[in-house]
């Protein structure tokens, strides 16, 4: 039985087998599934033999679609909200829908699931007692430089998502700011080619110059004032 009109469901970040039994039960029990990309979600559902109507909900249409979902939920439909990977609302669509549900007093719940942030943090070997997650790094070099400098000076580990097309340049920028800074680039988490690149900024900059990494990246920076 689905207890809430809307359930935000965390999905695997790579390995399909990381989905929870509760998540599957909710996906099987709702009337409709809101998803970032209907093709990606359709393949995951097909893998588990689930057939449900899919409604696209992504960064370009979330503001317009949120009132529709809220109204249908108030009328009695039950929805699951998912993204391509990880938790809806965390550097992914979902936040604006939550604001609309709150405004209309539509009850919702959140099902925990795999997290690239926490997985990368533990696997990095950097201090994990306190950390900061900054989402995607800025694209512009000036703003990015300010963010990286703050991370280097922090008393905790800082975690960011970064594009594989910019990771080499970003690590090089870190090496120029502090070549000895302990960093980690976690790549393709939970997938076949999962790799943790650990070392100083200078070491990783040199390695990436020779062999640029590919795939989805999480960048972790150990602050100079963080416990070692």
Secondary structure as a PSIPRED ss2 file (coil, helix, strand):
# PSIPRED VFORMAT (PSIPRED V4.0)

   1 X C   1.000  0.000  0.000
   2 X C   1.000  0.000  0.000
   3 X C   1.000  0.000  0.000
   4 X C   1.000  0.000  0.000
   5 X C   1.000  0.000  0.000
   6 X E   0.000  0.000  1.000
   7 X E   0.000  0.000  1.000
   8 X E   0.000  0.000  1.000
   9 X E   0.000  0.000  1.000
  10 X C   1.000  0.000  0.000
  11 X E   0.000  0.000  1.000
  12 X C   1.000  0.000  0.000
  13 X C   1.000  0.000  0.000
  14 X C   1.000  0.000  0.000
  15 X C   1.000  0.000  0.000
  16 X H   0.000  1.000  0.000
  17 X H   0.000  1.000  0.000
  18 X H   0.000  1.000  0.000
  19 X C   1.000  0.000  0.000
  20 X C   1.000  0.000  0.000
  21 X H   0.000  1.000  0.000
  22 X H   0.000  1.000  0.000
  23 X H   0.000  1.000  0.000
  24 X H   0.000  1.000  0.000
  25 X H   0.000  1.000  0.000
  26 X H   0.000  1.000  0.000
  27 X H   0.000  1.000  0.000
  28 X H   0.000  1.000  0.000
  29 X H   0.000  1.000  0.000
  30 X C   1.000  0.000  0.000
  31 X C   1.000  0.000  0.000
  32 X E   0.000  0.000  1.000
  33 X E   0.000  0.000  1.000
  34 X E   0.000  0.000  1.000
  35 X E   0.000  0.000  1.000
  36 X C   1.000  0.000  0.000
  37 X C   1.000  0.000  0.000
  38 X H   0.000  1.000  0.000
  39 X H   0.000  1.000  0.000
  40 X H   0.000  1.000  0.000
  41 X H   0.000  1.000  0.000
  42 X H   0.000  1.000  0.000
  43 X H   0.000  1.000  0.000
  44 X H   0.000  1.000  0.000
  45 X H   0.000  1.000  0.000
  46 X H   0.000  1.000  0.000
  47 X H   0.000  1.000  0.000
  48 X C   1.000  0.000  0.000
  49 X C   1.000  0.000  0.000
  50 X C   1.000  0.000  0.000
  51 X C   1.000  0.000  0.000
  52 X C   1.000  0.000  0.000
  53 X E   0.000  0.000  1.000
  54 X E   0.000  0.000  1.000
  55 X E   0.000  0.000  1.000
  56 X E   0.000  0.000  1.000
  57 X C   1.000  0.000  0.000
  58 X C   1.000  0.000  0.000
  59 X C   1.000  0.000  0.000
  60 X C   1.000  0.000  0.000
  61 X C   1.000  0.000  0.000
  62 X H   0.000  1.000  0.000
  63 X H   0.000  1.000  0.000
  64 X H   0.000  1.000  0.000
  65 X H   0.000  1.000  0.000
  66 X H   0.000  1.000  0.000
  67 X H   0.000  1.000  0.000
  68 X H   0.000  1.000  0.000
  69 X H   0.000  1.000  0.000
  70 X H   0.000  1.000  0.000
  71 X H   0.000  1.000  0.000
  72 X H   0.000  1.000  0.000
  73 X H   0.000  1.000  0.000
  74 X H   0.000  1.000  0.000
  75 X C   1.000  0.000  0.000
  76 X C   1.000  0.000  0.000
  77 X C   1.000  0.000  0.000
  78 X C   1.000  0.000  0.000
  79 X E   0.000  0.000  1.000
  80 X E   0.000  0.000  1.000
  81 X E   0.000  0.000  1.000
  82 X C   1.000  0.000  0.000
  83 X C   1.000  0.000  0.000
  84 X C   1.000  0.000  0.000
  85 X C   1.000  0.000  0.000
  86 X E   0.000  0.000  1.000
  87 X C   1.000  0.000  0.000
  88 X C   1.000  0.000  0.000
  89 X C   1.000  0.000  0.000
  90 X C   1.000  0.000  0.000
  91 X C   1.000  0.000  0.000
  92 X C   1.000  0.000  0.000
  93 X C   1.000  0.000  0.000
  94 X C   1.000  0.000  0.000
  95 X H   0.000  1.000  0.000
  96 X H   0.000  1.000  0.000
  97 X H   0.000  1.000  0.000
  98 X H   0.000  1.000  0.000
  99 X H   0.000  1.000  0.000
 100 X H   0.000  1.000  0.000
 101 X H   0.000  1.000  0.000
 102 X H   0.000  1.000  0.000
 103 X H   0.000  1.000  0.000
 104 X C   1.000  0.000  0.000
 105 X C   1.000  0.000  0.000
 106 X C   1.000  0.000  0.000
 107 X C   1.000  0.000  0.000
 108 X E   0.000  0.000  1.000
 109 X E   0.000  0.000  1.000
 110 X E   0.000  0.000  1.000
 111 X E   0.000  0.000  1.000
 112 X C   1.000  0.000  0.000
 113 X C   1.000  0.000  0.000
 114 X C   1.000  0.000  0.000
 115 X C   1.000  0.000  0.000
 116 X H   0.000  1.000  0.000
 117 X H   0.000  1.000  0.000
 118 X H   0.000  1.000  0.000
 119 X H   0.000  1.000  0.000
 120 X H   0.000  1.000  0.000
 121 X H   0.000  1.000  0.000
 122 X H   0.000  1.000  0.000
 123 X H   0.000  1.000  0.000
 124 X H   0.000  1.000  0.000
 125 X C   1.000  0.000  0.000
 126 X C   1.000  0.000  0.000
 127 X C   1.000  0.000  0.000
 128 X C   1.000  0.000  0.000
 129 X C   1.000  0.000  0.000
 130 X C   1.000  0.000  0.000
 131 X E   0.000  0.000  1.000
 132 X E   0.000  0.000  1.000
 133 X E   0.000  0.000  1.000
 134 X E   0.000  0.000  1.000
 135 X E   0.000  0.000  1.000
 136 X E   0.000  0.000  1.000
 137 X C   1.000  0.000  0.000
 138 X C   1.000  0.000  0.000
 139 X C   1.000  0.000  0.000
 140 X C   1.000  0.000  0.000
 141 X H   0.000  1.000  0.000
 142 X H   0.000  1.000  0.000
 143 X H   0.000  1.000  0.000
 144 X H   0.000  1.000  0.000
 145 X H   0.000  1.000  0.000
 146 X H   0.000  1.000  0.000
 147 X H   0.000  1.000  0.000
 148 X H   0.000  1.000  0.000
 149 X H   0.000  1.000  0.000
 150 X H   0.000  1.000  0.000
 151 X H   0.000  1.000  0.000
 152 X H   0.000  1.000  0.000
 153 X C   1.000  0.000  0.000
 154 X C   1.000  0.000  0.000
 155 X C   1.000  0.000  0.000
 156 X C   1.000  0.000  0.000
 157 X E   0.000  0.000  1.000
 158 X E   0.000  0.000  1.000
 159 X E   0.000  0.000  1.000
 160 X E   0.000  0.000  1.000
 161 X E   0.000  0.000  1.000
 162 X E   0.000  0.000  1.000
 163 X C   1.000  0.000  0.000
 164 X C   1.000  0.000  0.000
 165 X C   1.000  0.000  0.000
 166 X C   1.000  0.000  0.000
 167 X H   0.000  1.000  0.000
 168 X H   0.000  1.000  0.000
 169 X H   0.000  1.000  0.000
 170 X H   0.000  1.000  0.000
 171 X H   0.000  1.000  0.000
 172 X H   0.000  1.000  0.000
 173 X H   0.000  1.000  0.000
 174 X H   0.000  1.000  0.000
 175 X H   0.000  1.000  0.000
 176 X H   0.000  1.000  0.000
 177 X H   0.000  1.000  0.000
 178 X C   1.000  0.000  0.000
 179 X C   1.000  0.000  0.000
 180 X C   1.000  0.000  0.000
 181 X C   1.000  0.000  0.000
 182 X E   0.000  0.000  1.000
 183 X E   0.000  0.000  1.000
 184 X E   0.000  0.000  1.000
 185 X E   0.000  0.000  1.000
 186 X E   0.000  0.000  1.000
 187 X E   0.000  0.000  1.000
 188 X C   1.000  0.000  0.000
 189 X C   1.000  0.000  0.000
 190 X C   1.000  0.000  0.000
 191 X C   1.000  0.000  0.000
 192 X C   1.000  0.000  0.000
 193 X C   1.000  0.000  0.000
 194 X C   1.000  0.000  0.000
 195 X E   0.000  0.000  1.000
 196 X E   0.000  0.000  1.000
 197 X E   0.000  0.000  1.000
 198 X E   0.000  0.000  1.000
 199 X E   0.000  0.000  1.000
 200 X E   0.000  0.000  1.000
 201 X H   0.000  1.000  0.000
 202 X H   0.000  1.000  0.000
 203 X H   0.000  1.000  0.000
 204 X H   0.000  1.000  0.000
 205 X H   0.000  1.000  0.000
 206 X H   0.000  1.000  0.000
 207 X H   0.000  1.000  0.000
 208 X H   0.000  1.000  0.000
 209 X H   0.000  1.000  0.000
 210 X H   0.000  1.000  0.000
 211 X C   1.000  0.000  0.000
 212 X C   1.000  0.000  0.000
 213 X C   1.000  0.000  0.000
 214 X C   1.000  0.000  0.000
 215 X C   1.000  0.000  0.000
 216 X C   1.000  0.000  0.000
 217 X E   0.000  0.000  1.000
 218 X E   0.000  0.000  1.000
 219 X E   0.000  0.000  1.000
 220 X E   0.000  0.000  1.000
 221 X E   0.000  0.000  1.000
 222 X E   0.000  0.000  1.000
 223 X C   1.000  0.000  0.000
 224 X C   1.000  0.000  0.000
 225 X C   1.000  0.000  0.000
 226 X C   1.000  0.000  0.000
 227 X C   1.000  0.000  0.000
 228 X C   1.000  0.000  0.000
